[in-house]
Amino acid sequence: MALGSIPAHSKKETILKELASGLFTGTMFGIFCGLIVYVLDLLGGGGFLGTSPAAVGAIIGFGLLGSCLAGTLLGIFSPLFFSRIGVDPAVSAGPIVTAFNDFLSMSIFFLISWGIRALFL
């Protein structure tokens, strides 16, 4: 990207492939971790923080899906943004974007968790 070797028509295809990859990864992590938390909550007697095991599993699953998708979107669009403003896209892998990705992912995870918890209670 920094050398301009990616043609404009290929950028759209690359973005769609990365979005599909992030959605797939988030879905798999969400289902897998949601099921693990559901089973662990059942084995532990259930009722974590006054919710059902299904609610806890859903909170974890959807929260992970949202945070993985947010990280994917940031990973896709930050190099494009830096390239557009004339900065080397490799800069987007630096500490500032990494910190922003951590903040964004955790914020989205907590917002989704808060929303799902509000639905179940």
LUMLUMLUM-876531 format. One record per atom (N, C-alpha, C): atom name; x, y, z; residue in three letters; residue number from 1. Coordinates in steps of 0.1 Angstrom, whole numbers, plus 5000, padded with zeros to 4 digits. Layout:
> titor;c1;c2;c3;kolvo;marvo
> CA;X;Y;Z;ALA;NUM
...
//
This chain:
> titor;c1;c2;c3;kolvo;marvo
> N;5008;4988;5000;MET;1
> CA;5000;5000;5000;MET;1
> C;5009;5012;5000;MET;1
> N;5019;5012;5007;ALA;2
> CA;5028;5024;5008;ALA;2
> C;5035;5027;4995;ALA;2
> N;5037;5016;4987;LEU;3
> CA;5043;5018;4974;LEU;3
> C;5033;5021;4963;LEU;3
> N;5020;5020;4966;GLY;4
> CA;5010;5022;4956;GLY;4
> C;5008;5010;4947;GLY;4
> N;5012;4998;4951;SER;5
> CA;5011;4986;4942;SER;5
> C;4997;4980;4942;SER;5
> N;4988;4985;4951;ILE;6
> CA;4974;4979;4951;ILE;6
> C;4965;4988;4943;ILE;6
> N;4960;4983;4932;PRO;7
> CA;4951;4991;4923;PRO;7
> C;4938;4995;4931;PRO;7
> N;4931;5005;4926;ALA;8
> CA;4919;5010;4933;ALA;8
> C;4908;5000;4933;ALA;8
> N;4906;4992;4922;HIS;9
> CA;4896;4982;4921;HIS;9
> C;4899;4971;4930;HIS;9
> N;4911;4968;4934;SER;10
> CA;4915;4957;4942;SER;10
> C;4913;4961;4957;SER;10
> N;4913;4974;4960;LYS;11
> CA;4911;4978;4974;LYS;11
> C;4897;4974;4980;LYS;11
> N;4887;4975;4971;LYS;12
> CA;4874;4972;4976;LYS;12
> C;4873;4957;4978;LYS;12
> N;4879;4949;4970;GLU;13
> CA;4879;4934;4971;GLU;13
> C;4887;4930;4984;GLU;13
> N;4898;4937;4986;THR;14
> CA;4906;4934;4998;THR;14
> C;4898;4938;5011;THR;14
> N;4891;4949;5011;ILE;15
> CA;4883;4953;5022;ILE;15
> C;4873;4943;5025;ILE;15
> N;4866;4939;5015;LEU;16
> CA;4855;4929;5017;LEU;16
> C;4860;4915;5022;LEU;16
> N;4872;4911;5017;LYS;17
> CA;4878;4899;5022;LYS;17
> C;4882;4900;5037;LYS;17
> N;4887;4912;5041;GLU;18
> CA;4891;4914;5055;GLU;18
> C;4879;4915;5064;GLU;18
> N;4868;4921;5059;LEU;19
> CA;4856;4922;5067;LEU;19
> C;4850;4908;5069;LEU;19
> N;4850;4900;5059;ALA;20
> CA;4845;4886;5060;ALA;20
> C;4854;4878;5070;ALA;20
> N;4867;4880;5069;SER;21
> CA;4876;4873;5078;SER;21
> C;4874;4877;5092;SER;21
> N;4872;4890;5095;GLY;22
> CA;4869;4895;5108;GLY;22
> C;4856;4890;5114;GLY;22
> N;4846;4890;5105;LEU;23
> CA;4833;4886;5109;LEU;23
> C;4833;4871;5113;LEU;23
> N;4840;4863;5104;PHE;24
> CA;4841;4849;5107;PHE;24
> C;4849;4846;5120;PHE;24
> N;4860;4853;5122;THR;25
> CA;4868;4851;5134;THR;25
> C;4860;4855;5146;THR;25
> N;4853;4867;5146;GLY;26
> CA;4845;4871;5157;GLY;26
> C;4833;4862;5160;GLY;26
> N;4827;4856;5150;THR;27
> CA;4816;4847;5152;THR;27
> C;4822;4834;5158;THR;27
> N;4833;4829;5153;MET;28
> CA;4838;4817;5159;MET;28
> C;4842;4819;5173;MET;28
> N;4850;4829;5176;PHE;29
> CA;4854;4832;5190;PHE;29
> C;4841;4834;5199;PHE;29
> N;4832;4842;5194;GLY;30
> CA;4820;4844;5202;GLY;30
> C;4812;4832;5205;GLY;30
> N;4810;4823;5195;ILE;31
> CA;4803;4811;5198;ILE;31
> C;4811;4802;5207;ILE;31
> N;4824;4800;5204;PHE;32
> CA;4832;4791;5213;PHE;32
> C;4833;4796;5227;PHE;32
> N;4836;4809;5229;CYS;33
> CA;4838;4814;5243;CYS;33
> C;4824;4815;5250;CYS;33
> N;4814;4819;5242;GLY;34
> CA;4800;4819;5248;GLY;34
> C;4796;4806;5253;GLY;34
> N;4799;4795;5246;LEU;35
> CA;4795;4782;5250;LEU;35
> C;4803;4777;5262;LEU;35
> N;4816;4781;5262;ILE;36
> CA;4825;4777;5273;ILE;36
> C;4820;4784;5286;ILE;36
> N;4817;4797;5285;VAL;37
> CA;4812;4804;5297;VAL;37
> C;4798;4799;5301;VAL;37
> N;4790;4796;5292;TYR;38
> CA;4777;4790;5295;TYR;38
> C;4778;4777;5303;TYR;38
> N;4787;4768;5298;VAL;39
> CA;4789;4755;5305;VAL;39
> C;4796;4757;5319;VAL;39
> N;4806;4766;5319;LEU;40
> CA;4812;4769;5332;LEU;40
> C;4802;4775;5342;LEU;40
> N;4793;4783;5337;ASP;41
> CA;4783;4789;5346;ASP;41
> C;4773;4779;5351;ASP;41
> N;4770;4770;5342;LEU;42
> CA;4761;4759;5346;LEU;42
> C;4768;4750;5357;LEU;42
> N;4780;4746;5354;LEU;43
> CA;4787;4738;5364;LEU;43
> C;4790;4744;5377;LEU;43
> N;4791;4758;5377;GLY;44
> CA;4793;4765;5389;GLY;44
> C;4780;4768;5396;GLY;44
> N;4769;4763;5392;GLY;45
> CA;4756;4766;5399;GLY;45
> C;4748;4776;5392;GLY;45
> N;4753;4784;5382;GLY;46
> CA;4745;4794;5375;GLY;46
> C;4743;4806;5384;GLY;46
> N;4737;4816;5378;GLY;47
> CA;4733;4828;5385;GLY;47
> C;4744;4838;5387;GLY;47
> N;4754;4838;5378;PHE;48
> CA;4764;4848;5379;PHE;48
> C;4758;4862;5378;PHE;48
> N;4760;4870;5389;LEU;49
> CA;4755;4883;5390;LEU;49
> C;4740;4884;5388;LEU;49
> N;4733;4874;5392;GLY;50
> CA;4719;4874;5391;GLY;50
> C;4713;4871;5377;GLY;50
> N;4721;4866;5368;THR;51
> CA;4716;4863;5355;THR;51
> C;4716;4848;5352;THR;51
> N;4709;4844;5342;SER;52
> CA;4709;4830;5338;SER;52
> C;4722;4827;5331;SER;52
> N;4725;4814;5330;PRO;53
> CA;4737;4810;5323;PRO;53
> C;4737;4814;5308;PRO;53
> N;4725;4813;5302;ALA;54
> CA;4723;4817;5288;ALA;54
> C;4726;4831;5286;ALA;54
> N;4722;4840;5295;ALA;55
> CA;4725;4854;5294;ALA;55
> C;4740;4857;5295;ALA;55
> N;4746;4850;5304;VAL;56
> CA;4761;4852;5305;VAL;56
> C;4768;4848;5293;VAL;56
> N;4764;4836;5287;GLY;57
> CA;4770;4831;5275;GLY;57
> C;4767;4841;5263;GLY;57
> N;4755;4846;5262;ALA;58
> CA;4752;4855;5252;ALA;58
> C;4760;4868;5253;ALA;58
> N;4761;4873;5265;ILE;59
> CA;4769;4886;5268;ILE;59
> C;4783;4884;5263;ILE;59
> N;4789;4873;5267;ILE;60
> CA;4803;4870;5263;ILE;60
> C;4804;4868;5248;ILE;60
> N;4795;4860;5242;GLY;61
> CA;4796;4857;5228;GLY;61
> C;4794;4870;5219;GLY;61
> N;4784;4877;5221;PHE;62
> CA;4781;4889;5213;PHE;62
> C;4791;4900;5216;PHE;62
> N;4796;4901;5228;GLY;63
> CA;4806;4911;5231;GLY;63
> C;4819;4908;5224;GLY;63
> N;4823;4895;5223;LEU;64
> CA;4835;4892;5216;LEU;64
> C;4833;4894;5201;LEU;64
> N;4822;4891;5196;LEU;65
> CA;4819;4893;5181;LEU;65
> C;4820;4908;5178;LEU;65
> N;4815;4917;5187;GLY;66
> CA;4816;4931;5184;GLY;66
> C;4830;4936;5185;GLY;66
> N;4837;4932;5195;SER;67
> CA;4851;4937;5197;SER;67
> C;4860;4932;5186;SER;67
> N;4858;4919;5181;CYS;68
> CA;4866;4914;5170;CYS;68
> C;4863;4922;5157;CYS;68
> N;4850;4925;5155;LEU;69
> CA;4847;4932;5143;LEU;69
> C;4852;4946;5144;LEU;69
> N;4852;4953;5155;ALA;70
> CA;4857;4966;5157;ALA;70
> C;4872;4966;5154;ALA;70
> N;4880;4956;5159;GLY;71
> CA;4894;4955;5157;GLY;71
> C;4897;4953;5142;GLY;71
> N;4888;4945;5135;THR;72
> CA;4890;4943;5121;THR;72
> C;4888;4956;5113;THR;72
> N;4877;4963;5117;LEU;73
> CA;4874;4976;5110;LEU;73
> C;4886;4986;5112;LEU;73
> N;4891;4987;5124;LEU;74
> CA;4902;4996;5126;LEU;74
> C;4914;4992;5118;LEU;74
> N;4917;4979;5118;GLY;75
> CA;4928;4973;5111;GLY;75
> C;4927;4975;5096;GLY;75
> N;4915;4976;5091;ILE;76
> CA;4913;4978;5076;ILE;76
> C;4914;4993;5073;ILE;76
> N;4907;5001;5080;PHE;77
> CA;4906;5015;5076;PHE;77
> C;4917;5024;5081;PHE;77
> N;4924;5021;5091;SER;78
> CA;4935;5030;5096;SER;78
> C;4946;5031;5086;SER;78
> N;4951;5019;5079;PRO;79
> CA;4961;5021;5069;PRO;79
> C;4956;5029;5057;PRO;79
> N;4943;5027;5053;LEU;80
> CA;4938;5035;5042;LEU;80
> C;4937;5050;5046;LEU;80
> N;4934;5053;5058;PHE;81
> CA;4933;5067;5062;PHE;81
> C;4947;5073;5062;PHE;81
> N;4957;5066;5068;PHE;82
> CA;4971;5071;5068;PHE;82
> C;4976;5073;5054;PHE;82
> N;4973;5063;5045;SER;83
> CA;4977;5064;5031;SER;83
> C;4971;5076;5024;SER;83
> N;4958;5079;5027;ARG;84
> CA;4951;5090;5021;ARG;84
> C;4957;5104;5025;ARG;84
> N;4961;5105;5038;ILE;85
> CA;4967;5118;5042;ILE;85
> C;4982;5119;5040;ILE;85
> N;4987;5109;5033;GLY;86
> CA;5001;5110;5029;GLY;86
> C;5011;5105;5039;GLY;86
> N;5007;5097;5049;VAL;87
> CA;5016;5092;5059;VAL;87
> C;5018;5077;5056;VAL;87
> N;5030;5072;5059;ASP;88
> CA;5033;5058;5056;ASP;88
> C;5023;5049;5064;ASP;88
> N;5015;5040;5057;PRO;89
> CA;5005;5032;5064;PRO;89
> C;5011;5023;5074;PRO;89
> N;5024;5020;5074;ALA;90
> CA;5030;5012;5084;ALA;90
> C;5030;5019;5098;ALA;90
> N;5028;5032;5098;VAL;91
> CA;5027;5040;5110;VAL;91
> C;5014;5035;5118;VAL;91
> N;5004;5031;5110;SER;92
> CA;4991;5027;5116;SER;92
> C;4992;5015;5125;SER;92
> N;5003;5007;5124;ALA;93
> CA;5005;4996;5132;ALA;93
> C;5013;5000;5145;ALA;93
> N;5015;5012;5147;GLY;94
> CA;5022;5017;5159;GLY;94
> C;5014;5017;5171;GLY;94
> N;5021;5022;5182;PRO;95
> CA;5014;5022;5195;PRO;95
> C;5001;5030;5196;PRO;95
> N;5000;5041;5189;ILE;96
> CA;4988;5049;5190;ILE;96
> C;4976;5041;5186;ILE;96
> N;4977;5035;5174;VAL;97
> CA;4965;5028;5169;VAL;97
> C;4963;5015;5177;VAL;97
> N;4974;5009;5181;THR;98
> CA;4972;4997;5190;THR;98
> C;4964;5001;5203;THR;98
> N;4968;5012;5209;ALA;99
> CA;4961;5016;5221;ALA;99
> C;4947;5020;5218;ALA;99
> N;4944;5026;5206;PHE;100
> CA;4931;5030;5202;PHE;100
> C;4922;5017;5200;PHE;100
> N;4929;5007;5193;ASN;101
> CA;4922;4995;5191;ASN;101
> C;4918;4988;5204;ASN;101
> N;4927;4988;5214;ASP;102
> CA;4923;4982;5227;ASP;102
> C;4912;4989;5233;ASP;102
> N;4912;5002;5233;PHE;103
> CA;4902;5010;5239;PHE;103
> C;4888;5008;5232;PHE;103
> N;4889;5008;5219;LEU;104
> CA;4877;5007;5211;LEU;104
> C;4871;4993;5213;LEU;104
> N;4879;4983;5212;SER;105
> CA;4874;4969;5214;SER;105
> C;4868;4967;5228;SER;105
> N;4874;4972;5238;MET;106
> CA;4869;4970;5252;MET;106
> C;4856;4978;5253;MET;106
> N;4856;4990;5248;SER;107
> CA;4844;4999;5249;SER;107
> C;4832;4992;5242;SER;107
> N;4834;4987;5230;ILE;108
> CA;4823;4980;5223;ILE;108
> C;4819;4967;5230;ILE;108
> N;4829;4960;5236;PHE;109
> CA;4825;4948;5244;PHE;109
> C;4816;4951;5255;PHE;109
> N;4820;4962;5263;PHE;110
> CA;4812;4966;5274;PHE;110
> C;4798;4971;5270;PHE;110
> N;4798;4979;5260;LEU;111
> CA;4785;4984;5255;LEU;111
> C;4775;4973;5251;LEU;111
> N;4780;4963;5243;ILE;112
> CA;4772;4952;5239;ILE;112
> C;4768;4944;5252;ILE;112
> N;4777;4942;5261;SER;113
> CA;4774;4934;5273;SER;113
> C;4764;4942;5281;SER;113
> N;4765;4955;5282;TRP;114
> CA;4755;4963;5290;TRP;114
> C;4741;4962;5283;TRP;114
> N;4741;4963;5270;GLY;115
> CA;4728;4962;5263;GLY;115
> C;4722;4948;5264;GLY;115
> N;4729;4938;5263;ILE;116
> CA;4723;4924;5264;ILE;116
> C;4719;4922;5278;ILE;116
> N;4727;4926;5288;ARG;117
> CA;4723;4924;5302;ARG;117
> C;4710;4932;5304;ARG;117
> N;4708;4943;5299;ALA;118
> CA;4696;4951;5301;ALA;118
> C;4684;4944;5294;ALA;118
> N;4686;4936;5284;LEU;119
> CA;4675;4929;5277;LEU;119
> C;4671;4917;5286;LEU;119
> N;4680;4911;5292;PHE;120
> CA;4677;4899;5300;PHE;120
> C;4672;4902;5314;PHE;120
> N;4674;4914;5319;LEU;121
> CA;4669;4917;5333;LEU;121
> C;4658;4927;5333;LEU;121
//
